[in-house]
């Protein structure tokens, strides 16, 4: 499989399997994380040839960016990497609010640059809309930052179809990040077609449906993190999902491949998806996900797999 792609119409050349680093320093998102394991995850990604790392301020309130920055400095590989980060979350008296104002985003980019120990960010996403700042204006702030060389490409995440169009009113949007996997297909209705039509790269988050698509869970699995509150892991929906994953497992076995690799390879067959950013808690998981590059799905196989989850 061709391993490198340009993200949409940007100048960013990424390996098709990146690394989603929300478990690197993301102590506010997952229990029992350890910073040293987080740094090992980044080192493992680099050793495995990954050149596309996805982080955000909210992953550990800057800790993920700091740990990535430390490893990138230690390895001296800044120029070989595409680093994506996101902002919009603001700490106010111990709670988190969203802010897309020009002043706030500009100051957040400066703070991300410091934490990442760099003088440019390859791809900056507005993480969530704040519900008040006009979205074309928000994209305009990022355009300003791009013109100044602080960021190299303009991203947005978690917008609905209407918001996506508003954000892209001046055609500035280059990369969109939204939830999408074999299990969560809503983006197929409007978001993916819009991105495809406008040359915007779509980066799917939760590509493994938070581990569900690895096939490792059973109806008796007990979740201790945010999965215990997610609809995909609840009651009848969970049982239904497990049955579909069993069918995926059978399809993978027929191809002598692992379930997770087939689920990730399927995403790479979709239009507008140049790269994926599976997450990992342990270096072995990260290494395992990179094996996705060893398999290629035919159109018939991709359609069959798609049908299992329709
Ligand atoms: P994901 O990629 O769907 O699932 C990752 C989780 O699955 C891992 O943390 C691990 O959890 C398990 N896993 C991964 N590889 C495995 C393997 N080979 N074998 C067994 N288990 C494996 O979910 P995600 O990491 O939350 O999402 C991916 C990335 O998208 C994030 O890291 C983040 O960068 C980004 N993201 C962005 C947004 C946004 O709002 N823009 C939202 C969410 C995520 P366990 O070991 O605990 O099961």
Boltz pocket constraint, residues with backbone or C-beta under 6 A from the ligand:
constraints:
  - pocket:
      binder: B
      contacts: [[A, 19], [A, 20], [A, 21], [A, 22], [A, 23], [A, 54], [A, 55], [A, 127], [A, 157], [A, 158], [A, 177], [A, 178], [A, 204], [A, 205], [A, 206], [A, 207], [A, 208], [A, 209], [A, 210], [A, 211], [A, 212], [A, 214], [A, 216], [A, 260], [A, 277], [A, 278], [A, 279], [A, 280], [A, 281], [A, 284], [A, 285], [A, 286], [A, 288], [A, 289]]
      max_distance: 6.0
